[in-house]
Amino acid sequence: CPRLSIKAFVKSLCDIQGVPFKPYLQVQFSIAFDVYLNILGHVHGRVQAALGRDSSDWRLANTCPCCLYRVEGEPELQFRLL
Protein backbone atom coordinates (compact mmCIF):
# COMPACT_ATOMS: atom_id res chain seq x y z
CA CYS A 1 0.00 0.00 0.00
CA PRO A 2 1.70 3.24 -1.12
CA ARG A 3 -0.08 5.30 1.54
CA LEU A 4 1.72 3.40 4.30
CA SER A 5 5.15 4.28 2.98
CA ILE A 6 4.12 7.92 2.47
CA LYS A 7 2.75 8.02 6.00
CA ALA A 8 5.98 6.61 7.45
CA PHE A 9 8.10 9.05 5.46
CA VAL A 10 5.98 12.05 6.44
CA LYS A 11 6.00 10.93 10.07
CA SER A 12 9.80 10.73 10.03
CA LEU A 13 10.01 14.20 8.43
CA CYS A 14 7.71 15.56 11.13
CA ASP A 15 9.86 13.92 13.80
CA ILE A 16 13.04 15.42 12.34
CA GLN A 17 11.45 18.89 12.18
CA GLY A 18 9.88 18.58 15.62
CA VAL A 19 6.37 19.12 14.24
CA PRO A 20 3.41 17.01 15.36
CA PHE A 21 2.13 14.66 12.65
CA LYS A 22 -1.18 15.60 11.02
CA PRO A 23 -2.91 13.38 8.43
CA TYR A 24 -3.31 16.24 5.93
CA LEU A 25 0.49 16.39 5.59
CA GLN A 26 0.37 13.05 3.71
CA VAL A 27 -1.86 14.58 1.06
CA GLN A 28 0.29 17.71 0.79
CA PHE A 29 3.44 15.62 0.48
CA SER A 30 1.87 13.40 -2.18
CA ILE A 31 0.76 16.42 -4.23
CA ALA A 32 4.16 18.11 -3.88
CA PHE A 33 5.97 14.93 -4.92
CA ASP A 34 3.71 14.50 -7.98
CA VAL A 35 4.40 18.11 -8.99
CA TYR A 36 8.14 17.53 -8.52
CA LEU A 37 8.06 14.44 -10.75
CA ASN A 38 6.04 16.32 -13.37
CA ILE A 39 8.56 19.18 -13.41
CA LEU A 40 11.42 16.69 -13.64
CA GLY A 41 9.78 15.03 -16.66
CA HIS A 42 9.26 18.35 -18.43
CA VAL A 43 12.85 19.44 -17.77
CA HIS A 44 14.15 16.11 -19.08
CA GLY A 45 12.05 16.50 -22.22
CA ARG A 46 13.31 20.03 -22.82
CA VAL A 47 16.94 18.99 -22.30
CA GLN A 48 16.51 16.10 -24.76
CA ALA A 49 14.94 18.49 -27.29
CA ALA A 50 17.74 21.04 -26.84
CA LEU A 51 20.33 18.30 -27.45
CA GLY A 52 18.44 17.08 -30.51
CA ARG A 53 17.61 13.75 -28.92
CA ASP A 54 13.85 13.99 -29.18
CA SER A 55 13.30 12.15 -32.47
CA SER A 56 11.77 8.69 -32.33
CA ASP A 57 14.79 7.01 -33.97
CA TRP A 58 17.57 8.89 -32.15
CA ARG A 59 18.77 5.86 -30.18
CA LEU A 60 18.88 3.72 -33.30
CA ALA A 61 20.82 6.37 -35.23
CA ASN A 62 23.31 6.95 -32.38
CA THR A 63 24.20 3.47 -31.21
CA CYS A 64 27.60 2.33 -29.99
CA PRO A 65 30.30 3.64 -32.38
CA CYS A 66 32.47 0.59 -31.73
CA CYS A 67 29.75 -1.69 -33.08
CA LEU A 68 29.39 0.39 -36.24
CA TYR A 69 33.11 0.89 -36.92
CA ARG A 70 34.40 -0.90 -40.03
CA VAL A 71 38.03 -1.63 -40.86
CA GLU A 72 39.16 -1.74 -44.49
CA GLY A 73 39.84 -5.28 -45.66
CA GLU A 74 37.87 -6.85 -42.83
CA PRO A 75 35.59 -9.66 -44.00
CA GLU A 76 31.89 -8.86 -44.02
CA LEU A 77 30.00 -10.55 -41.18
CA GLN A 78 26.71 -12.35 -41.71
CA PHE A 79 25.08 -10.16 -39.05
CA ARG A 80 26.61 -6.71 -39.02
CA LEU A 81 24.87 -5.50 -35.88
CA LEU A 82 22.87 -7.39 -33.29
N, C-alpha and C positions, 0 to 999 in steps of 0.2 A: 504494500500500500504506500504510494508516494507521499501521502499526507503525514504518515508516521515519521518519515525521514525529515520532512520539512519541519515538523513540529520539534523534533529533537535538535535540529540545527538552530532553529529560532530560539529554543529554550537555552541552548548553550551560548548563543550571542547575547541573550538577555542576561545570563549569568555573568558573562565577561564584562558587560557594560554596567552591571549592578542595577538593572531595571527589572521590575517585576514582570513576569510573563503574562501576556494578555492574548486570548485566542485570535483577535483581529490582526495581530502581527504576522500570523501565518499567511493570511490572505495578502497583506501588503508585501510581504517578502516574495510570495509567489508571483504577484503582478510585476514587481520590480525585476525579478529574475527573468521573466518572460520578455520584458522590455529590453533588458540587457542582451539577451540572446538574439532578439530581433535586430537590434542595432549592430551587433557583431556580424550577423548575416549580411546586412546591407553594406557594411564597411568592407567585408570580404568580397562581395560582388563588385563594388566600385574599384577596389584594388585590382581585381582580376581584369576588369574592363580597361583600366588605365594601363595595365601591362600587356594588353592585347590577348589575354588568355580567356576570353569569354565566348569564343566560337565553339560550336558543338564538336568539331573535330580537332581541337587544339592538342589534346593529349596524343592523338594518333599521329599528328604531323610533327610533334616534338618529342619523339620517343628517345630512348637511350642512343647517343651518338656512336657508342662502341658497337652496338648491334647493327648499325646501318653503315659502318665504315667498310669500304671495299679496298683491297690491295690489288694493284695491277699484277696480272699473271696468276692470281689465285683462282683455283677451280671453282666453278659455279656450284653452289650447294642445291640439293633438291628443294629444301625449304629454306628460303633466304632469311625469314624472320618468323619466329614463333610467338 
